[in-house]
Amino acid sequence: MLSRFYRLIAAILVVGLALYMVTLNREAVSIALSPNYKISANAGVIFICVFVAGVLCTALVALYLGFKSYWREKGLHHRERQRLSFLQSMILARSALASGEWLRAKALWEGLLKLDPTDIIARVELSRSYELAGELLEALKVLEAARAKEPGNLEVLFQAAELNIKLGNKTAAIDNLALILYHQPVKKAALLARSLSEDLGRIDDALEYQARYESLATGSETEQSQRSATRLRFKKVLQEFSLDDQKLLDNVRDFCRRNAECLESWEKLAALERERGDYEAAGTAYVRAAKLSQEMRHWHEAFGLWLERRQPDRALAAAKVAVKDTKGVNRIYAELELIRLLIKLNMLDQAKTALQGFGELAKQCEVSLTREVGSSLTALKGLHLLASGQVKEAAELWRTIAYDESSDLHQEFRAVISVNGEAPSPTLSTP
């Protein structure tokens, strides 16, 4: 009721104002709408008509802007719903991927790509779905399409490189890694490209990628990088002089002098010296390699070389050097090799002393005896008993091993005892 009253008062005021304007402005006014058409009317009426026309135009403009704002707001809400739906579908697709449902994951990612063909993440994940399903070529095709849309996307390029490696196409993988390094310096890309180039024998390229990696390496990576660079330079030497044996030997010797910490160079030098019959130099090279690597395989080569040359004293000396220069678990393995060599050389008293002190040695080295070490030690004890003529004690030891199914030597010795129930013949077991 009150609102009606207010509207009535407003209408009376408007009508009164209009009558006042008409009454106050009674003179006639002519308005030319065209050269031949004019309108003549009271000035007050003209003023009121102009005012009403302005109000109507303003109302029309406001109505247009209102509709435009409404449709824009509606579009924003629609896009927001689409975005939320897209994200929800991505979560479902990733869940399917994580749970191993490759076909469902592929269908979901393909559906997402239909909604937004420009989404690179969806393409990468679709590729990963194909990869996990074992369809590597299809996965690579998806990535190629993604790379065409975003040539500099690092994730796409890394994924493509990994797929090419799995497919055995290392050259294509290197191309992808080179693109990564072109767009952005990345240590992983440089390191992987160096490794692949080295595998393909492209040492010059490997050295180039090595230089890129060195420029990015920091801290402890620098030392490892320098070792890799030395190894690559050595491979370059092998590649350059592979057709001339004498030049190869001379350059390997020179490389060993200039790069005394390069294990590969000492291994190669030992092999070359052994081939040409310089066993003294070969033995020295094997020992240098063994000291660098702390691995028993190099000491084995040294032992074998001197035994082959019928110089057991040199072999024994090398074994003692191995025991002296190794630490930790390698010290344990070196001691086992020394015991084996002592038995082989019929130095049974020294072998017995070493066997008896083996447990104490393991404690000093703070090394727990593994199953492998225990089996080797037991076998050496058996060999020592046989070499000492203690056949019954050796037979009991073999029998224990043969019927202990947890022993690594079980199969070997049980086969012997199952034939005659006795220990192996001393003539077959004694060096």
C-alpha positions in Angstrom: 0.0 0.0 0.0 2.8 2.4 0.9 4.7 1.5 -2.3 1.6 2.4 -4.3 1.4 5.7 -2.6 5.0 6.4 -3.4 4.5 5.5 -7.0 1.5 7.8 -7.2 3.4 10.7 -5.7 6.3 10.1 -8.2 3.8 10.0 -11.1 2.2 13.3 -9.9 5.6 14.9 -9.6 6.6 13.8 -13.1 3.3 15.0 -14.7 3.5 18.2 -12.8 7.1 18.8 -13.9 6.1 18.1 -17.5 3.2 20.5 -17.3 5.4 23.1 -15.7 8.0 22.8 -18.6 5.2 23.0 -21.2 3.6 26.0 -19.5 6.9 27.8 -19.0 8.1 27.2 -22.6 5.1 28.2 -24.8 7.0 29.6 -27.7 7.0 27.5 -30.9 10.2 25.7 -32.0 10.9 24.2 -35.4 13.2 21.2 -35.7 14.4 20.2 -39.2 14.7 16.4 -39.5 15.6 16.7 -43.2 16.0 19.5 -45.8 12.3 19.2 -46.7 10.8 18.0 -43.4 10.4 20.1 -40.3 8.5 19.6 -37.0 7.1 22.6 -35.2 5.9 22.3 -31.6 5.8 23.9 -28.3 9.4 24.2 -26.8 8.3 22.4 -23.6 6.9 19.5 -25.6 10.1 19.3 -27.6 12.2 19.2 -24.4 10.1 16.5 -22.9 10.3 14.4 -26.1 14.1 14.7 -26.2 14.3 13.7 -22.5 12.1 10.7 -23.1 14.1 9.6 -26.1 17.3 9.9 -24.1 15.8 7.7 -21.4 14.7 5.1 -23.9 18.1 5.0 -25.6 19.8 4.6 -22.2 17.4 1.8 -21.3 18.2 0.0 -24.6 21.9 0.4 -24.1 21.6 -0.9 -20.5 19.5 -3.8 -21.7 22.1 -4.7 -24.3 24.9 -4.6 -21.8 22.9 -6.6 -19.3 22.2 -9.4 -21.8 25.9 -9.3 -22.9 27.0 -9.6 -19.3 24.5 -12.4 -18.6 25.8 -14.5 -21.5 29.4 -13.9 -20.6 28.7 -14.9 -17.0 26.9 -18.0 -18.3 29.8 -18.9 -20.6 32.3 -18.5 -17.7 30.2 -20.8 -15.5 30.0 -23.3 -18.3 33.8 -23.2 -18.9 34.3 -23.6 -15.2 32.1 -26.7 -15.1 34.0 -28.1 -18.1 37.3 -27.4 -16.4 36.2 -29.2 -13.2 34.9 -32.1 -15.3 38.2 -32.2 -17.2 40.2 -32.3 -14.0 38.0 -35.0 -12.5 38.4 -37.0 -15.7 42.2 -36.6 -15.4 42.1 -37.8 -11.9 40.1 -40.9 -13.0 42.5 -41.5 -15.9 45.6 -41.3 -13.6 44.0 -43.6 -11.1 43.3 -46.1 -13.9 46.9 -45.8 -15.0 48.2 -46.3 -11.4 46.0 -49.4 -10.9 47.3 -51.0 -14.1 44.0 -50.7 -16.1 45.7 -49.6 -19.3 42.7 -50.0 -21.6 40.5 -47.9 -19.4 43.2 -45.3 -18.9 43.7 -45.1 -22.7 40.0 -44.6 -23.3 39.8 -41.8 -20.6 42.9 -40.0 -22.0 41.6 -40.2 -25.6 38.2 -38.8 -24.4 40.1 -35.9 -22.7 42.0 -35.2 -25.9 38.7 -35.0 -27.8 37.6 -32.3 -25.4 40.9 -30.4 -25.6 43.2 -31.5 -28.4 45.8 -29.0 -27.2 46.4 -30.5 -23.8 50.0 -31.8 -23.7 49.7 -33.5 -20.4 46.9 -35.7 -21.7 49.0 -36.6 -24.7 52.0 -37.5 -22.5 49.8 -39.6 -20.2 48.1 -41.3 -23.2 51.6 -42.2 -24.5 52.5 -43.6 -21.1 49.3 -45.7 -21.1 50.3 -47.2 -24.5 53.9 -47.8 -23.2 52.7 -49.6 -20.1 50.4 -51.7 -22.2 53.4 -52.7 -24.3 52.4 -50.7 -27.4 55.7 -48.7 -27.7 55.2 -47.7 -31.3 51.8 -46.3 -30.7 53.1 -44.5 -27.6 55.8 -42.9 -29.8 53.3 -41.8 -32.4 51.3 -40.0 -29.7 54.4 -38.2 -28.5 55.4 -37.2 -32.0 52.0 -35.5 -32.3 52.6 -33.8 -29.0 56.0 -32.7 -30.1 54.6 -31.2 -33.3 52.4 -29.0 -31.1 55.0 -28.0 -28.6 58.5 -28.7 -30.0 60.3 -27.4 -26.9 58.3 -29.3 -24.2 61.0 -31.1 -22.1 58.7 -33.8 -20.7 57.6 -34.8 -24.2 61.2 -34.9 -25.4 62.5 -36.9 -22.5 59.6 -39.4 -22.8 60.3 -39.7 -26.5 64.0 -40.4 -25.8 63.2 -43.1 -23.3 60.8 -44.8 -25.7 63.4 -44.7 -28.5 65.9 -46.3 -26.1 63.5 -49.1 -25.3 62.9 -49.6 -29.0 66.6 -49.8 -29.6 66.7 -46.6 -31.7 69.5 -44.9 -29.8 70.2 -42.4 -32.6 66.6 -41.0 -32.4 67.0 -40.9 -28.7 70.1 -38.8 -29.0 68.2 -36.5 -31.4 65.6 -35.9 -28.8 68.2 -35.2 -26.1 70.0 -32.8 -28.4 66.7 -30.9 -28.8 66.4 -30.7 -25.0 69.9 -29.3 -24.7 69.1 -26.8 -27.5 66.1 -25.4 -25.6 67.5 -25.7 -22.1 70.7 -26.9 -20.5 69.8 -30.0 -18.5 72.4 -32.3 -16.8 70.3 -35.4 -17.3 70.0 -34.9 -21.0 73.7 -34.3 -21.4 74.6 -37.3 -19.3 72.2 -39.6 -21.2 73.3 -38.3 -24.6 76.9 -38.9 -23.7 76.2 -42.5 -22.6 74.2 -43.3 -25.7 76.9 -41.8 -28.0 79.5 -43.9 -26.2 77.4 -47.0 -26.7 77.2 -46.3 -30.4 81.0 -45.7 -30.7 80.5 -42.0 -31.5 83.3 -40.9 -29.1 83.6 -37.4 -30.6 79.9 -36.8 -29.9 80.3 -38.3 -26.5 83.2 -35.9 -25.7 81.1 -33.0 -26.8 78.2 -34.0 -24.5 80.7 -34.7 -21.8 81.9 -31.0 -22.1 78.2 -29.9 -21.8 77.8 -32.0 -18.7 81.0 -30.7 -17.1 79.7 -27.1 -17.6 76.6 -28.0 -15.6 78.1 -30.3 -13.0 78.6 -29.2 -9.4 80.2 -30.5 -6.2 80.9 -34.2 -6.1 79.5 -34.6 -9.7 82.7 -32.8 -10.9 85.0 -35.6 -9.8 82.9 -38.3 -11.4 82.6 -36.2 -14.5 86.4 -36.0 -14.8 86.7 -39.8 -14.5 84.2 -40.2 -17.3 86.1 -37.7 -19.5 89.3 -39.6 -18.9 87.6 -42.9 -19.9 86.2 -41.3 -23.1 89.6 -39.9 -24.0 91.1 -43.4 -23.6 88.4 -44.8 -25.9 89.3 -42.1 -28.4 92.9 -43.4 -28.2 91.7 -47.0 -28.8 89.6 -45.9 -31.7 92.4 -43.8 -33.4 95.1 -46.5 -33.2 93.1 -49.7 -33.5 94.7 -50.7 -36.8 98.3 -50.3 -35.7 99.3 -52.6 -32.8 102.6 -50.9 -32.0 101.2 -47.4 -32.1 98.3 -48.6 -30.0 100.6 -50.1 -27.4 102.8 -46.9 -27.3 99.8 -44.6 -26.9 98.2 -46.8 -24.2 101.5 -46.8 -22.3 101.7 -43.0 -22.6 98.0 -42.6 -21.5 98.7 -44.8 -18.4 101.6 -42.5 -17.5 99.5 -39.4 -17.9 96.3 -40.8 -16.4 97.4 -43.2 -13.6 93.9 -43.3 -12.1 92.2 -44.7 -15.3 91.3 -48.3 -14.6 90.4 -49.1 -18.2 93.8 -48.0 -19.5 95.6 -50.4 -17.1 93.3 -53.3 -18.0 94.0 -52.7 -21.7 97.8 -52.3 -21.1 97.9 -55.6 -19.2 96.1 -57.4 -22.0 98.4 -55.9 -24.7 101.6 -56.6 -22.8 100.4 -60.2 -22.2 99.7 -60.6 -25.9 103.2 -59.5 -26.9 104.8 -61.7 -24.2 106.0 -59.0 -21.8 104.7 -60.8 -18.7 106.6 -58.6 -16.3 104.8 -55.5 -17.6 101.5 -57.3 -17.8 101.8 -58.4 -14.2 102.6 -54.9 -13.1 99.6 -53.5 -15.0 97.2 -56.1 -13.5 98.4 -55.2 -10.0 97.9 -51.5 -10.7 94.4 -52.2 -12.0 93.7 -54.3 -8.9 94.8 -51.5 -6.6 92.6 -49.1 -8.4 89.5 -51.2 -8.6 89.8 -53.1 -5.3 88.3 -56.1 -7.2 89.5 -59.6 -6.9 89.1 -60.3 -10.7 92.3 -58.3 -11.4 94.2 -60.0 -8.6 93.0 -63.3 -10.2 94.5 -62.2 -13.5 97.8 -61.5 -11.7 97.9 -64.8 -9.9 97.0 -66.7 -13.0 99.7 -65.0 -15.0 102.5 -65.9 -12.7 101.2 -69.5 -12.2 101.0 -69.8 -16.0 104.6 -68.7 -16.2 105.5 -71.3 -13.5 106.5 -68.6 -11.0 104.5 -69.5 -7.9 106.6 -67.3 -5.7 105.5 -64.2 -7.8 101.9 -65.4 -7.6 102.1 -65.8 -3.8 103.7 -62.4 -3.5 100.9 -60.9 -5.5 98.3 -62.6 -3.2 100.0 -61.2 -0.1 100.0 -57.7 -1.7 96.3 -58.2 -2.4 95.7 -59.1 1.3 97.7 -56.0 2.4 96.1 -53.5 0.1 92.4 -54.4 0.3 89.9 -53.5 3.0 86.5 -54.5 4.3 84.8 -57.3 2.4 87.4 -57.3 -0.3 90.0 -58.1 2.4 88.0 -61.2 3.2 87.9 -62.3 -0.4 91.6 -61.6 -0.8 92.3 -63.8 2.3 90.2 -66.7 0.7 92.3 -66.4 -2.5 95.5 -66.5 -0.5 94.4 -69.6 1.3 93.4 -71.3 -1.9 96.8 -70.4 -3.4 98.6 -71.7 -0.3 96.8 -75.1 -0.6 97.5 -75.2 -4.4 101.2 -74.7 -3.7 101.1 -77.3 -0.9 102.0 -74.8 1.8 99.6 -76.5 4.2 100.9 -75.1 7.5 100.5 -71.5 6.4 97.1 -72.4 4.9 96.0 -74.0 8.2 97.1 -70.9 10.2 95.1 -68.7 7.8 92.0 -70.9 8.1 92.2 -70.9 11.9 92.5 -67.1 12.0 89.8 -66.4 9.5 87.0 -65.8 12.0 89.1 -63.3 13.9 90.1 -61.6 10.7 86.4 -61.1 9.8 85.8 -59.5 13.2 88.8 -57.1 12.7 87.4 -56.2 9.3 83.9 -55.7 10.9 82.5 -57.9 8.2 79.7 -60.5 8.7 80.3 -63.8 7.0 77.8 -64.2 4.1 76.5 -67.6 2.9 78.8 -67.3 -0.1 81.9 -66.7 2.1 80.9 -69.4 4.5 80.6 -71.9 1.6 83.9 -71.0 0.2 85.6 -71.2 3.6 84.1 -74.7 4.2 85.2 -75.9 0.7 88.8 -74.6 1.4 88.8 -76.5 4.8 87.8 -79.6 2.9 90.6 -79.2 0.4 93.1 -78.6 3.1 92.0 -81.8 4.9 92.4 -83.8 1.7 95.8 -82.3 0.9 96.9 -83.1 4.5 95.8 -86.7 4.1 93.0 -86.5 6.6 90.5 -88.3 4.4 88.1 -89.3 7.1 87.7 -85.8 8.4 87.4 -84.5 4.9 84.7 -87.1 4.1 82.7 -86.1 7.2 82.9 -82.5 6.1 81.8 -83.3 2.5 78.9 -85.4 3.9 77.8 -82.5 6.1 77.8 -80.1 3.1 76.1 -82.6 0.9 73.1 -83.0 3.2 72.9 -79.4 4.2 70.4 -78.1 1.5 71.0 -74.5 2.6 74.6 -74.7 1.5 75.7 -73.4 -1.9 77.9 -76.5 -2.3 75.1 -78.9 -1.6 74.3 -80.0 -5.2 77.9 -80.4 -6.2 79.0 -82.7 -3.3 75.7 -84.6 -2.9 76.1 -85.9 -6.4 79.5 -87.3 -5.5 78.4 -89.0 -2.2 75.2 -90.4 -3.7 77.3 -92.6 -6.0 79.5 -94.4 -3.5 78.8 -92.9 -0.1 82.4 -91.8 0.3 84.4 -88.6 -0.1 85.9 -87.6 -3.4 89.2 -89.2 -4.2 92.2 -87.3 -2.9 93.8 -87.7 -6.3 91.0 -85.7 -7.9 90.8 -83.1 -5.2 94.4 -82.3 -4.3 96.1 -79.8 -6.5 
